[in-house]
Amino acid sequence: MRATCDEYELSGTVRDTTGKPVPFAIVEAAYYGSTLTTRSNSDGTFLIQAAEAVCDQRPPERVGVLVIAEDFRPKRHSLPFEQ
């Protein structure tokens, strides 16, 4: 995840335990009481961007990430913002 005055952005690839991409998984990122949601593409890649600038706020220390995919148990992570 990276922050600029214009946007917060989270990108990556959803993979299963063998490293195979997981298509069409729901990916949610939560910070500052807001939740941003997207789906991974057919190759498992995803991109979440905040809809508005938050220049008046410091970046959060941690971001909660939840991934939900068919045939898999939901996976929740708490990641350092700079990661």
Beta strands, then each sheet from edge to edge (+ up, - down):
strand 1: 2-3
strand 2: 8-13
strand 3: 26-31
strand 4: 34-39
strand 5: 45-49
strand 6: 62-68
strand 7: 75-80
sheet 1: 1+ 2- 5+
sheet 2: 4+ 3- 6+ 7-
end
